[in-house]
């Protein structure tokens, strides 16, 4: 997924690890992927001993907020036929970045009025 996104692509901002996870906005990919500097910082909780400058294990991109939306929670998304195959809704999913089909993207935008 990291190598498939490009500067200018739209993406959803998803809140996770919170009482009610869900989509909370629309954002724009604003930079190419680069090595996440926190993986090299020994004082960071994200320090990764296995990461090296030559072979970083974690990447990041800069994003720009396009529009903040109401929270579209997982329960509501599960009731939408067009989202029935969405990877986000699969049991045991732990991905933080994942593809969204055109049909899924359009359905979410319609629900959120964007």
Secondary structure, 3 states (H helix, E strand, C coil): CCCCCCCCCEEEEEECCCCCCEEEEEEEECCCCEECHHHHCCCCCCCCCCCCCCCCCCEECCEEEEEEEEEEEHHHHHCCHHHCCCHHHCCCCCCCCCCCCHHHHHHHHHHHCC
